[in-house]
Amino acid sequence: MKKKILVLCTGNSCRSQMAEGFLKSFDVELDVYSAGTNPSSQVHPKAVQVMAEVGVDISGGNPENVEKYLDQSFDYVITVCDNAKETCPMFLGDVIEQLHIGFEDPADAVGTEEEVLAEFRRIRDEIKEDFYSFYNQKLKQSSSDFSTCCGG
């Protein structure tokens, strides 16, 4: 059975979009969405750029409001806000497990173009590493358990 995952943050323009893109790249069988409590008008262009550098296309992403998903059920809802600066949204819908995997917001980066891009790349790499660990521990494990026990 497909695992259904919702990744939440405030603007749904950087971190949650990158996490959604990585999860989809790890396993096309996953049913992954992202949303925000106060969605931006577009996915941040630098998030699109740094994800393209590692072969993940999030250019078709569209920031969405979490309210769109409240009547749906999910296996996992994962918040990605940095607790020090933001209040992560709470998901009030039907969810089996809520997790928090926090990251700084690369959209807050200041400096030269190269310094800002370096910050986007750093956060991208952290998201990839942490979500790959999540995938291996929570998702890949459960599908192999199913295969072992149930002939799937």
Order of alpha helices (4+ residues) and beta strands (2+ residues): beta-alpha-beta-alpha-beta-beta-alpha-alpha
